Amino acid sequence: MKVETPQILWNSEGDKGRNAPLYSIDMQSNAPLYSIDMLESGISSDSSDVYTHVLVTAGNTNVINMWKVCFPPDHDAGSSSSSDVTTTIFQKQHKSLNNQIDYITSLTRHELSVNAVAFSPDGLHLATAGEAGNIVIWSVPIGKRGNGNGRHYWSTIGQESDLLVRIVSTHAEGVYDISWSADSKRFMVGTIDSLV
């Protein structure tokens, strides 16, 4: 495993990203980036050529930012034993890992600061919540979920209206944590007024 610290210098428009705290982040894991054209040309969905993850950040505003994070293939992974990987995780890397982070879009349905973001385990939903107590569920449209493309869809959206949106009102103040069930059918939130 290789470790690299990404630096995202943009979180809120007010301060141009300088000193803007991040309250919550989540990354959708292992979303292979491939298109129908690539599949038709013989590249399989388990190809390890390019992997794209979607990173979601929330901070001191009502804006949630989405980022595409691309990791290049690790051609040396097969030659290392697991003990080699363990001993080198915290050693200084002498070459750049060439990871790439690109802005995708912003989601703006919240009225106040967003404190928590969490992708569902199946990758089809994103739950976000904050100071107002409301929970916003962003979902991959039903027509885009076929053939395992739900996870892939997040990295291709261009604007907020590309997602299905449901707002769940609570009688709580300030939601600070979200946790999904393993089957992605339920979630729980923790609030500042000690409610779950």
Residue, then its C-alpha position, 0 to 999 in steps of 0.5 A: m500500500k502506498v500513502e499520499t496526502p492529497q491537498i485540496l485547496w478549495n472548500s468554500e467560495g468565501d475564503k477561496g479555500r484558504n483555511a477552510p475546515l473540512y468537517s467530513i469526507d467520504m470516498q466511494s471505494n473501487a469504482p472502476l472507470y470504464s465506458i460502454d465503448m471500452l467494454e465493447s472493445g474488449i476491456s473488461s470491468d475488472s481491468s486494473d488500468v485506471y481506477t477512479h474514486v469519488l471523494v466528497t467533502a463538506g465544511n464550513t458552508n452549505v456546499i458539498n464538493m465532489w472530486k474525482v480521484c484517479f490512482p494509476p495502476d500499481h504494476d509493482a503490487g504483484s512483486s511485493s509480499s504483504s510484509d514488504v508492503t507493511t514495512t514500507i507504508f510509512q517510509k518516504q516515497h522517492k517518486s511521485l505516485n501521480n495521483q490526480i484529483d479533479y473537481i466534479t461538481s457542488l451539491t447545494r441543497h442544505e440551508l446551513s453548514v454540512n457536518a457529515v457525508a457518507f456513501s452507502p455501501d452499495g454505492l448508489h446513495l450519498a447521505t449528507a446532513g448538517e446544522a439544520g437537522n435535515i438529511v439529504i439523500w442523493s441517489v443514482p437515477i434508477g435508469k443509470r443503475g443497471n449492469g453494475n454502473g451505479r458506482h461508476y455514475w458518480s464520477t460522470i455527473g455534471q451537475e446537481s440535477d443529474l441525481l435523485v434527491r430526497i430530503v428527510s426532515t428530523h426534529a433534531e438539531g445539528v446532525y454530526d454523524i451518519s452511518w449506513s447499514a451493510d445492506s444500504k437500506r437504512f442509516m442512523v444519524g447522531t445529533i448534537d442534542s444526543l439523539v440517534 
